[in-house]
Amino acid sequence: GQTVGQKVLVSCEDPTPTPVNAVAFATFSGSTGLWLLKDSLPTPSIIPTDNVYTFYYLPYSVAGQTSVVFEVKASNDACILLSNMAVDSSAAKIYEVVLGGWGGSSSAIRKSKDSNAHAYAFPSTPAILSSSAFRTFWVSWATNTISVGKGTTVGSSVIMSYTDPTPTPVTNVAV
């Protein structure tokens, strides 16, 4: 694979980064999703998500990991939540990765759920998702940087990246 940071479309640095302890998945805005997690979990899992802005957490620890690889089948608004807690709480500090949001036209990394006020990466990504076929992506939270890319090789085909000077350790995965 390539080095994280190569072929980056959008990048920025966060002066007050959020620690990451959990990962969750959701779909909304008229879309349902089917998520396939194979290499990132102890047991392969298929997780369906409804057209509801609710994140699904998995009870697996990701302590010592710095990335997750997944496949998703959804028409738009496939969301991944990186959090310092494994529960949906107002006390949680989060990063939200949106793939194919805004009607399938754009993607984003932001520091709050459903708020463009804290969007730090916002590339145009038309047709990044498919409602009829699984698409493979990875999310990495290594070395103070939240990065997102296509394929199974973490660090290759980077779509967007956001550098946080004070990162949070990731210890849980949730879908």
N, CA, C and O atoms as a DFTB+ gen file, in Angstrom:
700 C
 N C O
     1  1       0.822      -1.191       0.000
     2  2       0.000       0.000       0.000
     3  2       0.856       1.241       0.000
     4  3       2.085       1.168       0.008
     5  1       0.207       2.363      -0.009
     6  2       0.885       3.643      -0.006
     7  2       1.005       4.160       1.411
     8  3       0.377       3.625       2.325
     9  1       1.787       5.174       1.598
    10  2       1.950       5.799       2.888
    11  2       0.748       6.677       3.170
    12  3       0.268       7.383       2.284
    13  1       0.245       6.636       4.433
    14  2      -0.851       7.520       4.810
    15  2      -0.424       8.941       4.531
    16  3       0.669       9.355       4.919
    17  1      -1.281       9.694       3.860
    18  2      -0.972      11.070       3.527
    19  2      -0.675      11.290       2.063
    20  3      -0.648      12.435       1.612
    21  1      -0.451      10.231       1.304
    22  2      -0.224      10.374      -0.134
    23  2      -1.565      10.439      -0.843
    24  3      -2.520       9.783      -0.427
    25  1      -1.646      11.217      -1.899
    26  2      -2.854      11.371      -2.714
    27  2      -4.048      11.827      -1.883
    28  3      -5.163      11.357      -2.112
    29  1      -3.846      12.719      -0.936
    30  2      -4.905      13.240      -0.079
    31  2      -5.649      14.339      -0.822
    32  3      -5.026      15.245      -1.377
    33  1      -6.980      14.268      -0.839
    34  2      -7.791      15.292      -1.484
    35  2      -7.985      16.505      -0.586
    36  3      -7.915      17.643      -1.050
    37  1      -8.229      16.263       0.707
    38  2      -8.463      17.337       1.664
    39  2      -7.780      16.966       2.967
    40  3      -7.828      15.809       3.383
    41  1      -7.140      17.938       3.623
    42  2      -6.473      17.675       4.888
    43  2      -6.459      18.938       5.739
    44  3      -6.367      20.045       5.209
    45  1      -6.549      18.774       7.065
    46  2      -6.431      19.910       7.976
    47  2      -5.994      19.403       9.345
    48  3      -6.057      18.203       9.613
    49  1      -5.554      20.307      10.208
    50  2      -5.071      19.947      11.538
    51  2      -6.004      20.514      12.599
    52  3      -6.395      21.679      12.524
    53  1      -6.366      19.689      13.595
    54  2      -7.267      20.087      14.667
    55  2      -6.451      20.504      15.890
    56  3      -5.668      19.701      16.399
    57  1      -6.613      21.748      16.377
    58  2      -5.857      22.193      17.546
    59  2      -6.326      21.543      18.844
    60  3      -5.576      21.524      19.820
    61  1      -7.549      21.010      18.880
    62  2      -8.068      20.345      20.073
    63  2      -8.648      18.986      19.692
    64  3      -9.869      18.849      19.621
    65  1      -7.810      17.974      19.444
    66  2      -8.281      16.682      18.951
    67  2      -9.070      15.880      19.978
    68  3      -8.927      16.076      21.184
    69  1      -9.901      14.980      19.480
    70  2     -10.748      14.116      20.291
    71  2     -10.145      12.723      20.384
    72  3      -9.717      12.168      19.372
    73  1     -10.104      12.141      21.600
    74  2      -9.620      10.763      21.722
    75  2     -10.617       9.778      21.112
    76  3     -11.825       9.985      21.229
    77  1     -10.141       8.715      20.468
    78  2     -11.001       7.717      19.830
    79  2     -10.894       6.411      20.590
    80  3      -9.810       5.838      20.699
    81  1     -12.035       5.928      21.125
    82  2     -12.094       4.669      21.854
    83  2     -13.105       3.693      21.280
    84  3     -13.110       2.526      21.670
    85  1     -13.962       4.130      20.366
    86  2     -15.007       3.269      19.815
    87  2     -15.292       3.658      18.371
    88  3     -15.026       4.785      17.953
    89  1     -15.840       2.701      17.613
    90  2     -16.228       2.916      16.224
    91  2     -17.654       2.413      16.064
    92  3     -17.998       1.349      16.578
    93  1     -18.496       3.179      15.346
    94  2     -19.890       2.797      15.113
    95  2     -20.273       3.127      13.681
    96  3     -19.602       3.925      13.027
    97  1     -21.359       2.512      13.180
    98  2     -21.802       2.688      11.807
    99  2     -23.286       3.026      11.763
   100  3     -24.045       2.592      12.630
   101  1     -23.713       3.806      10.749
   102  2     -25.124       4.156      10.565
   103  2     -25.366       4.558       9.122
   104  3     -24.429       4.884       8.393
   105  1     -26.641       4.534       8.707
   106  2     -27.077       5.099       7.437
   107  2     -28.335       5.920       7.712
   108  3     -29.071       5.641       8.658
   109  1     -28.576       6.935       6.878
   110  2     -29.786       7.749       7.025
   111  2     -30.018       8.542       5.750
   112  3     -29.393       8.258       4.729
   113  1     -30.903       9.528       5.788
   114  2     -31.258      10.358       4.635
   115  2     -31.777       9.524       3.471
   116  3     -31.344       9.695       2.331
   117  1     -32.713       8.616       3.768
   118  2     -33.324       7.802       2.726
   119  2     -32.557       6.553       2.369
   120  3     -32.921       5.873       1.409
   121  1     -31.508       6.221       3.103
   122  2     -30.665       5.074       2.764
   123  2     -30.665       4.035       3.873
   124  3     -30.683       4.374       5.056
   125  1     -30.646       2.767       3.482
   126  2     -30.360       1.681       4.414
   127  2     -29.006       1.110       3.996
   128  3     -28.542       1.341       2.880
   129  1     -28.392       0.379       4.884
   130  2     -27.064      -0.130       4.560
   131  2     -26.850      -1.544       5.035
   132  3     -27.563      -2.041       5.906
   133  1     -25.866      -2.181       4.454
   134  2     -25.415      -3.492       4.877
   135  2     -23.905      -3.389       4.992
   136  3     -23.225      -3.094       4.009
   137  1     -23.372      -3.631       6.188
   138  2     -21.955      -3.472       6.487
   139  2     -21.345      -4.841       6.701
   140  3     -21.923      -5.677       7.396
   141  1     -20.185      -5.083       6.111
   142  2     -19.470      -6.342       6.253
   143  2     -18.102      -6.045       6.837
   144  3     -17.302      -5.327       6.237
   145  1     -17.838      -6.608       8.022
   146  2     -16.554      -6.434       8.696
   147  2     -15.914      -7.799       8.813
   148  3     -16.450      -8.691       9.471
   149  1     -14.758      -7.964       8.168
   150  2     -14.098      -9.271       8.163
   151  2     -12.779      -9.227       8.899
   152  3     -12.626      -9.868       9.939
   153  1     -11.837      -8.490       8.383
   154  2     -10.480      -8.500       8.909
   155  2     -10.313      -7.720      10.197
   156  3      -9.339      -7.929      10.920
   157  1     -11.243      -6.824      10.501
   158  2     -11.074      -5.936      11.643
   159  2     -11.621      -6.502      12.944
   160  3     -11.387      -5.933      14.010
   161  1     -12.344      -7.610      12.874
   162  2     -13.001      -8.157      14.059
   163  2     -12.593      -9.609      14.287
   164  3     -12.124     -10.279      13.367
   165  1     -12.773     -10.098      15.528
   166  2     -12.439     -11.496      15.809
   167  2     -13.267     -12.473      14.973
   168  3     -12.771     -13.535      14.595
   169  1     -14.534     -12.123      14.679
   170  2     -15.427     -12.943      13.880
   171  2     -16.039     -12.076      12.790
   172  3     -16.489     -10.970      13.089
   173  1     -16.076     -12.531      11.527
   174  2     -16.716     -11.733      10.488
   175  2     -18.163     -11.414      10.864
   176  3     -18.875     -12.268      11.392
   177  1     -18.585     -10.202      10.594
   178  2     -19.925      -9.765      10.969
   179  2     -20.578      -9.025       9.817
   180  3     -19.927      -8.250       9.115
   181  1     -21.890      -9.272       9.623
   182  2     -22.694      -8.489       8.687
   183  2     -23.708      -7.734       9.525
   184  3     -24.462      -8.333      10.292
   185  1     -23.725      -6.413       9.376
   186  2     -24.579      -5.573      10.192
   187  2     -25.477      -4.739       9.290
   188  3     -24.983      -3.937       8.497
   189  1     -26.806      -4.920       9.402
   190  2     -27.716      -4.061       8.641
   191  2     -27.971      -2.755       9.403
   192  3     -28.073      -2.763      10.629
   193  1     -28.071      -1.648       8.687
   194  2     -28.435      -0.373       9.305
   195  2     -29.670       0.168       8.595
   196  3     -29.811       0.043       7.379
   197  1     -30.555       0.769       9.375
   198  2     -31.815       1.301       8.858
   199  2     -31.662       2.749       8.437
   200  3     -30.610       3.359       8.627
   201  1     -32.723       3.289       7.865
   202  2     -32.784       4.685       7.480
   203  2     -33.104       5.530       8.721
   204  3     -34.064       6.300       8.741
   205  1     -32.278       5.362       9.743
   206  2     -32.439       6.067      11.013
   207  2     -31.040       6.491      11.450
   208  3     -30.092       5.714      11.335
   209  1     -30.912       7.678      11.935
   210  2     -29.604       8.188      12.342
   211  2     -29.247       7.657      13.723
   212  3     -29.132       8.416      14.686
   213  1     -29.071       6.327      13.804
   214  2     -28.702       5.643      15.039
   215  2     -27.457       4.816      14.764
   216  3     -27.407       4.048      13.803
   217  1     -26.457       4.979      15.612
   218  2     -25.209       4.247      15.434
   219  2     -25.261       2.920      16.171
   220  3     -25.822       2.827      17.263
   221  1     -24.664       1.881      15.557
   222  2     -24.634       0.533      16.109
   223  2     -23.216       0.220      16.568
   224  3     -22.275       0.236      15.774
   225  1     -23.077      -0.060      17.848
   226  2     -21.774      -0.348      18.446
   227  2     -21.562      -1.847      18.580
   228  3     -22.489      -2.579      18.928
   229  1     -20.345      -2.306      18.304
   230  2     -19.976      -3.704      18.498
   231  2     -19.238      -3.866      19.824
   232  3     -18.509      -2.965      20.239
   233  1     -19.419      -5.000      20.488
   234  2     -18.765      -5.220      21.787
   235  2     -17.352      -5.773      21.670
   236  3     -16.955      -6.594      22.497
   237  1     -16.578      -5.351      20.669
   238  2     -15.219      -5.820      20.493
   239  2     -14.232      -4.724      20.831
   240  3     -14.420      -3.568      20.451
   241  1     -13.186      -5.085      21.540
   242  2     -12.134      -4.131      21.851
   243  2     -11.213      -3.988      20.643
   244  3     -10.895      -4.967      19.968
   245  1     -10.796      -2.761      20.385
   246  2      -9.806      -2.509      19.334
   247  2      -8.543      -1.917      19.940
   248  3      -7.772      -1.240      19.260
   249  1      -8.339      -2.182      21.234
   250  2      -7.121      -1.715      21.892
   251  2      -5.912      -2.234      21.127
   252  3      -5.825      -3.425      20.826
   253  1      -4.999      -1.358      20.820
   254  2      -3.818      -1.726      20.066
   255  2      -3.993      -1.640      18.563
   256  3      -3.002      -1.690      17.835
   257  1      -5.223      -1.511      18.069
   258  2      -5.467      -1.340      16.642
   259  2      -5.433       0.144      16.290
   260  3      -5.621       1.002      17.153
   261  1      -5.192       0.435      15.023
   262  2      -5.202       1.823      14.562
   263  2      -6.060       2.005      13.318
   264  3      -6.031       3.064      12.691
   265  1      -6.834       0.959      12.953
   266  2      -7.670       1.077      11.757
   267  2      -8.757       0.015      11.757
   268  3      -8.721      -0.944      12.528
   269  1      -9.723       0.214      10.871
   270  2     -10.770      -0.776      10.625
   271  2     -11.018      -0.789       9.112
   272  3     -11.078       0.260       8.470
   273  1     -11.159      -2.006       8.555
   274  2     -11.474      -2.188       7.143
   275  2     -12.885      -2.760       7.085
   276  3     -13.223      -3.660       7.853
   277  1     -13.709      -2.239       6.176
   278  2     -15.101      -2.681       6.096
   279  2     -15.600      -2.570       4.668
   280  3     -15.009      -1.884       3.833
   281  1     -16.705      -3.261       4.404
   282  2     -17.417      -3.127       3.140
   283  2     -18.800      -2.606       3.475
   284  3     -19.358      -2.941       4.519
   285  1     -19.354      -1.788       2.596
   286  2     -20.695      -1.263       2.814
   287  2     -21.453      -1.242       1.498
   288  3     -20.903      -0.937       0.440
   289  1     -22.728      -1.575       1.596
   290  2     -23.645      -1.477       0.464
   291  2     -24.743      -0.512       0.893
   292  3     -25.575      -0.854       1.734
   293  1     -24.753       0.692       0.321
   294  2     -25.741       1.727       0.656
   295  2     -25.752       2.751      -0.470
   296  3     -24.740       2.950      -1.141
   297  1     -26.876       3.390      -0.676
   298  2     -26.962       4.378      -1.756
   299  2     -26.310       5.704      -1.379
   300  3     -25.757       6.386      -2.243
   301  1     -26.366       6.075      -0.116
   302  2     -25.825       7.355       0.341
   303  2     -25.741       7.381       1.867
   304  3     -26.279       6.510       2.550
   305  1     -25.056       8.396       2.380
   306  2     -24.980       8.668       3.824
   307  2     -24.584       7.462       4.666
   308  3     -25.298       7.097       5.600
   309  1     -23.464       6.848       4.348
   310  2     -22.883       5.783       5.169
   311  2     -21.953       6.458       6.174
   312  3     -20.978       7.103       5.788
   313  1     -22.257       6.309       7.464
   314  2     -21.549       7.058       8.506
   315  2     -20.803       6.133       9.450
   316  3     -21.318       5.089       9.851
   317  1     -19.591       6.523       9.799
   318  2     -18.749       5.795      10.742
   319  2     -18.430       6.744      11.874
   320  3     -17.975       7.863      11.636
   321  1     -18.661       6.317      13.103
   322  2     -18.409       7.147      14.273
   323  2     -17.179       6.640      15.011
   324  3     -17.101       5.461      15.355
   325  1     -16.221       7.524      15.253
   326  2     -15.048       7.229      16.075
   327  2     -15.231       8.011      17.360
   328  3     -15.397       9.230      17.329
   329  1     -15.202       7.318      18.493
   330  2     -15.549       7.963      19.754
   331  2     -14.613       7.561      20.886
   332  3     -13.907       6.555      20.811
   333  1     -14.629       8.373      21.931
   334  2     -13.876       8.037      23.132
   335  2     -14.688       7.158      24.075
   336  3     -14.186       6.765      25.128
   337  1     -15.949       6.836      23.714
   338  2     -16.813       5.984      24.534
   339  2     -17.528       4.981      23.636
   340  3     -17.769       5.264      22.462
   341  1     -17.871       3.811      24.175
   342  2     -18.575       2.780      23.421
   343  2     -20.079       2.879      23.598
   344  3     -20.788       1.889      23.416
   345  1     -20.571       4.040      23.944
   346  2     -22.009       4.273      24.104
   347  2     -22.360       5.623      23.491
   348  3     -21.519       6.518      23.401
   349  1     -23.610       5.753      23.073
   350  2     -24.084       7.022      22.528
   351  2     -24.429       7.923      23.707
   352  3     -25.447       7.718      24.368
   353  1     -23.597       8.906      23.970
   354  2     -23.748       9.769      25.135
   355  2     -23.389      11.194      24.759
   356  3     -22.533      11.424      23.905
   357  1     -24.043      12.144      25.398
   358  2     -23.708      13.545      25.135
   359  2     -22.305      13.868      25.655
   360  3     -21.713      14.868      25.247
   361  1     -21.773      13.042      26.542
   362  2     -20.418      13.245      27.072
   363  2     -19.338      12.735      26.110
   364  3     -18.159      13.044      26.280
   365  1     -19.742      11.961      25.110
   366  2     -18.772      11.393      24.174
   367  2     -18.198      12.468      23.267
   368  3     -18.909      13.356      22.796
   369  1     -16.903      12.368      23.034
   370  2     -16.232      13.203      22.042
   371  2     -16.069      12.339      20.800
   372  3     -15.640      11.189      20.897
   373  1     -16.406      12.878      19.644
   374  2     -16.454      12.030      18.457
   375  2     -15.822      12.669      17.231
   376  3     -15.642      13.884      17.142
   377  1     -15.495      11.794      16.294
   378  2     -15.260      12.154      14.901
   379  2     -16.310      11.376      14.118
   380  3     -16.532      10.197      14.391
   381  1     -16.950      12.005      13.165
   382  2     -17.882      11.302      12.291
   383  2     -17.336      11.342      10.871
   384  3     -16.985      12.402      10.354
   385  1     -17.270      10.164      10.248
   386  2     -16.874      10.051       8.853
   387  2     -18.149       9.790       8.068
   388  3     -18.871       8.834       8.351
   389  1     -18.426      10.628       7.093
   390  2     -19.604      10.463       6.236
   391  2     -19.116      10.119       4.834
   392  3     -18.325      10.858       4.247
   393  1     -19.585       9.000       4.302
   394  2     -19.272       8.599       2.926
   395  2     -20.529       8.766       2.077
   396  3     -21.588       8.247       2.430
   397  1     -20.422       9.477       0.974
   398  2     -21.552       9.650       0.071
   399  2     -22.711      10.416       0.676
   400  3     -23.870      10.109       0.400
   401  1     -22.413      11.400       1.490
   402  2     -23.467      12.224       2.071
   403  2     -23.990      13.241       1.077
   404  3     -23.519      13.331      -0.057
   405  1     -24.968      14.000       1.524
   406  2     -25.525      15.079       0.709
   407  2     -26.005      14.539      -0.639
   408  3     -25.657      15.050      -1.703
   409  1     -26.826      13.477      -0.546
   410  2     -27.376      12.875      -1.753
   411  2     -26.374      12.058      -2.534
   412  3     -26.586      11.794      -3.717
   413  1     -25.293      11.653      -1.907
   414  2     -24.269      10.845      -2.567
   415  2     -23.180      11.659      -3.240
   416  3     -22.355      11.099      -3.963
   417  1     -23.157      12.970      -3.020
   418  2     -22.229      13.841      -3.749
   419  2     -20.904      14.108      -3.049
   420  3     -19.901      14.369      -3.713
   421  1     -20.881      14.047      -1.720
   422  2     -19.691      14.449      -0.964
   423  2     -19.455      13.524       0.216
   424  3     -20.325      12.743       0.601
   425  1     -18.267      13.626       0.777
   426  2     -17.915      12.904       1.993
   427  2     -17.323      13.902       2.965
   428  3     -16.992      15.022       2.574
   429  1     -17.179      13.511       4.251
   430  2     -16.672      14.458       5.243
   431  2     -16.088      13.747       6.445
   432  3     -16.439      12.608       6.755
   433  1     -15.181      14.454       7.117
   434  2     -14.742      14.107       8.469
   435  2     -15.136      15.302       9.316
   436  3     -14.754      16.432       9.014
   437  1     -15.894      15.062      10.368
   438  2     -16.328      16.170      11.220
   439  2     -16.272      15.772      12.685
   440  3     -16.216      14.586      13.010
   441  1     -16.287      16.767      13.572
   442  2     -16.120      16.525      15.008
   443  2     -17.427      16.540      15.782
   444  3     -17.413      16.663      17.007
   445  1     -18.545      16.419      15.101
   446  2     -19.831      16.278      15.775
   447  2     -20.791      15.576      14.831
   448  3     -20.604      15.597      13.615
   449  1     -21.815      14.955      15.393
   450  2     -22.780      14.239      14.573
   451  2     -23.693      15.234      13.863
   452  3     -24.178      16.192      14.464
   453  1     -23.915      14.989      12.586
   454  2     -24.896      15.724      11.791
   455  2     -24.735      17.236      11.865
   456  3     -25.729      17.961      11.905
   457  1     -23.493      17.722      11.885
   458  2     -23.250      19.163      11.932
   459  2     -22.108      19.535      11.003
   460  3     -20.980      19.072      11.173
   461  1     -22.405      20.365      10.029
   462  2     -21.368      20.820       9.114
   463  2     -20.530      21.936       9.703
   464  3     -19.526      22.339       9.115
   465  1     -20.935      22.442      10.866
   466  2     -20.177      23.511      11.517
   467  2     -18.776      23.043      11.909
   468  3     -17.853      23.852      12.010
   469  1     -18.622      21.747      12.127
   470  2     -17.333      21.205      12.545
   471  2     -16.784      20.224      11.516
   472  3     -16.150      19.236      11.886
   473  1     -17.020      20.483      10.223
   474  2     -16.493      19.625       9.161
   475  2     -15.082      20.076       8.808
   476  3     -14.853      21.250       8.517
   477  1     -14.140      19.140       8.834
   478  2     -12.738      19.478       8.594
   479  2     -12.217      18.975       7.257
   480  3     -11.224      19.498       6.753
   481  1     -12.848      17.995       6.684
   482  2     -12.487      17.513       5.353
   483  2     -13.810      17.339       4.621
   484  3     -14.752      16.776       5.177
   485  1     -13.892      17.812       3.390
   486  2     -15.181      17.819       2.693
   487  2     -14.984      17.658       1.185
   488  3     -15.335      18.557       0.420
   489  1     -14.421      16.512       0.742
   490  2     -14.177      16.333      -0.696
   491  2     -15.442      15.943      -1.463
   492  3     -16.364      15.357      -0.896
   493  1     -15.476      16.265      -2.724
   494  2     -16.521      15.816      -3.635
   495  2     -16.248      14.349      -3.961
   496  3     -15.156      14.007      -4.415
   497  1     -17.247      13.470      -3.731
   498  2     -17.055      12.030      -3.956
   499  2     -18.292      11.420      -4.617
   500  3     -18.886      10.504      -4.049
   501  1     -18.698      11.895      -5.792
   502  2     -19.885      11.329      -6.438
   503  2     -19.694       9.847      -6.746
   504  3     -18.605       9.417      -7.126
   505  1     -20.754       9.079      -6.579
   506  2     -20.777       7.632      -6.882
   507  2     -19.785       6.824      -6.054
   508  3     -19.337       5.768      -6.498
   509  1     -19.434       7.296      -4.864
   510  2     -18.512       6.547      -4.007
   511  2     -19.177       5.292      -3.424
   512  3     -18.496       4.315      -3.113
   513  1     -20.523       5.323      -3.276
   514  2     -21.269       4.194      -2.729
   515  2     -22.126       3.543      -3.807
   516  3     -22.331       4.103      -4.883
   517  1     -22.621       2.349      -3.495
   518  2     -23.522       1.634      -4.393
   519  2     -24.586       0.921      -3.566
   520  3     -24.272       0.314      -2.542
   521  1     -25.836       0.991      -4.002
   522  2     -26.906       0.266      -3.308
   523  2     -26.992      -1.181      -3.785
   524  3     -27.729      -1.974      -3.199
   525  1     -26.259      -1.541      -4.832
   526  2     -26.344      -2.899      -5.367
   527  2     -25.066      -3.730      -5.191
   528  3     -25.084      -4.944      -5.394
   529  1     -23.962      -3.080      -4.815
   530  2     -22.703      -3.818      -4.655
   531  2     -21.931      -3.300      -3.443
   532  3     -21.969      -2.109      -3.136
   533  1     -21.237      -4.197      -2.762
   534  2     -20.396      -3.793      -1.642
   535  2     -19.209      -2.982      -2.156
   536  3     -18.623      -3.312      -3.187
   537  1     -18.862      -1.923      -1.434
   538  2     -17.661      -1.137      -1.699
   539  2     -16.786      -1.236      -0.460
   540  3     -17.289      -1.164       0.661
   541  1     -15.480      -1.398      -0.650
   542  2     -14.548      -1.602       0.460
   543  2     -13.827      -0.304       0.803
   544  3     -13.348       0.411      -0.078
   545  1     -13.760      -0.011       2.113
   546  2     -13.104       1.192       2.618
   547  2     -12.313       0.843       3.864
   548  3     -12.480      -0.233       4.437
   549  1     -11.461       1.749       4.274
   550  2     -10.757       1.651       5.550
   551  2     -10.788       3.016       6.227
   552  3     -10.852       4.051       5.563
   553  1     -10.743       3.005       7.544
   554  2     -10.598       4.216       8.352
   555  2      -9.445       3.968       9.302
   556  3      -9.385       2.929       9.960
   557  1      -8.524       4.927       9.372
   558  2      -7.358       4.817      10.239
   559  2      -7.320       6.004      11.193
   560  3      -7.671       7.123      10.819
   561  1      -6.894       5.753      12.423
   562  2      -6.729       6.820      13.409
   563  2      -5.304       6.800      13.958
   564  3      -5.078       7.118      15.125
   565  1      -4.351       6.427      13.116
   566  2      -2.948       6.336      13.510
   567  2      -2.263       7.701      13.460
   568  3      -2.647       8.572      12.679
   569  1      -1.265       7.870      14.286
   570  2      -0.382       9.046      14.299
   571  2      -1.121      10.376      14.191
   572  3      -0.802      11.202      13.336
   573  1      -2.103      10.578      15.057
   574  2      -2.842      11.845      15.166
   575  2      -3.700      12.173      13.955
   576  3      -4.239      13.276      13.871
   577  1      -3.842      11.251      13.020
   578  2      -4.546      11.542      11.779
   579  2      -5.702      10.574      11.567
   580  3      -5.533       9.357      11.642
   581  1      -6.881      11.136      11.300
   582  2      -8.024      10.344      10.869
   583  2      -7.953      10.340       9.350
   584  3      -8.019      11.396       8.721
   585  1      -7.818       9.158       8.757
   586  2      -7.745       9.027       7.302
   587  2      -8.777       8.022       6.838
   588  3      -9.124       7.086       7.557
   589  1      -9.264       8.230       5.621
   590  2     -10.261       7.347       5.026
   591  2      -9.815       7.035       3.603
   592  3      -9.376       7.924       2.873
   593  1      -9.928       5.767       3.213
   594  2      -9.529       5.399       1.863
   595  2     -10.340       4.248       1.316
   596  3     -11.112       3.611       2.032
   597  1     -10.151       3.992       0.037
   598  2     -10.821       2.887      -0.649
   599  2      -9.921       1.658      -0.651
   600  3      -8.695       1.777      -0.651
   601  1     -10.539       0.472      -0.651
   602  2      -9.794      -0.771      -0.760
   603  2      -9.475      -1.389       0.578
   604  3      -9.938      -0.923       1.619
   605  1      -8.679      -2.446       0.544
   606  2      -8.356      -3.199       1.758
   607  2      -7.006      -2.839       2.356
   608  3      -6.694      -3.263       3.469
   609  1      -6.197      -2.062       1.636
   610  2      -4.871      -1.716       2.129
   611  2      -4.907      -0.361       2.814
   612  3      -5.033       0.673       2.158
   613  1      -4.798      -0.370       4.138
   614  2      -4.803       0.870       4.907
   615  2      -3.633       1.738       4.466
   616  3      -2.492       1.280       4.420
   617  1      -3.922       2.978       4.146
   618  2      -2.905       3.913       3.679
   619  2      -2.923       4.129       2.185
   620  3      -2.309       5.077       1.696
   621  1      -3.615       3.267       1.437
   622  2      -3.666       3.441      -0.018
   623  2      -4.993       4.056      -0.434
   624  3      -5.986       3.950       0.286
   625  1      -5.008       4.689      -1.582
   626  2      -6.213       5.291      -2.169
   627  2      -6.951       6.167      -1.156
   628  3      -8.149       5.995      -0.933
   629  1      -6.234       7.099      -0.550
   630  2      -6.797       7.989       0.477
   631  2      -7.844       8.918      -0.153
   632  3      -7.598       9.544      -1.185
   633  1      -8.997       8.991       0.482
   634  2     -10.083       9.874       0.038
   635  2      -9.998      11.207       0.768
   636  3     -10.139      12.272       0.168
   637  1      -9.764      11.128       2.080
   638  2      -9.686      12.341       2.890
   639  2      -8.911      12.039       4.161
   640  3      -8.783      10.886       4.573
   641  1      -8.390      13.113       4.779
   642  2      -7.544      12.970       5.951
   643  2      -7.665      14.212       6.821
   644  3      -7.850      15.319       6.316
   645  1      -7.559      14.021       8.134
   646  2      -7.648      15.117       9.097
   647  2      -6.657      14.860      10.218
   648  3      -6.756      13.833      10.890
   649  1      -5.703      15.757      10.444
   650  2      -4.679      15.583      11.473
   651  2      -5.092      16.288      12.755
   652  3      -5.428      17.472      12.752
   653  1      -5.061      15.536      13.853
   654  2      -5.448      16.025      15.165
   655  2      -4.207      16.001      16.060
   656  3      -3.668      14.923      16.309
   657  1      -3.733      17.156      16.554
   658  2      -2.482      17.181      17.311
   659  2      -2.520      16.462      18.658
   660  3      -1.464      16.113      19.187
   661  1      -3.706      16.230      19.229
   662  2      -3.799      15.489      20.485
   663  2      -4.840      14.384      20.346
   664  3      -5.993      14.575      20.732
   665  1      -4.450      13.223      19.798
   666  2      -5.399      12.155      19.494
   667  2      -5.917      11.392      20.705
   668  3      -5.357      11.480      21.798
   669  1      -6.986      10.648      20.496
   670  2      -7.591       9.798      21.513
   671  2      -7.331       8.343      21.185
   672  3      -7.460       7.959      20.022
   673  1      -6.968       7.505      22.164
   674  2      -6.769       6.084      21.891
   675  2      -8.099       5.383      21.598
   676  3      -9.111       5.675      22.235
   677  1      -8.095       4.464      20.638
   678  2      -9.285       3.693      20.277
   679  2      -9.217       2.349      20.980
   680  3      -8.216       1.640      20.873
   681  1     -10.295       1.987      21.712
   682  2     -10.329       0.705      22.414
   683  2     -11.563      -0.127      22.118
   684  3     -11.605      -1.292      22.513
   685  1     -12.575       0.417      21.438
   686  2     -13.810      -0.328      21.155
   687  2     -14.282      -0.106      19.730
   688  3     -14.056       0.958      19.152
   689  1     -14.951      -1.130      19.153
   690  2     -15.572      -0.997      17.840
   691  2     -17.071      -1.155      18.036
   692  3     -17.510      -2.013      18.802
   693  1     -17.857      -0.338      17.353
   694  2     -19.306      -0.419      17.453
   695  2     -19.934      -0.225      16.095
   696  3     -19.475       0.604      15.309
   697  1     -21.003      -0.997      15.804
   698  2     -21.773      -0.808      14.569
   699  2     -23.248      -0.830      14.868
   700  3     -24.065      -0.686      13.959
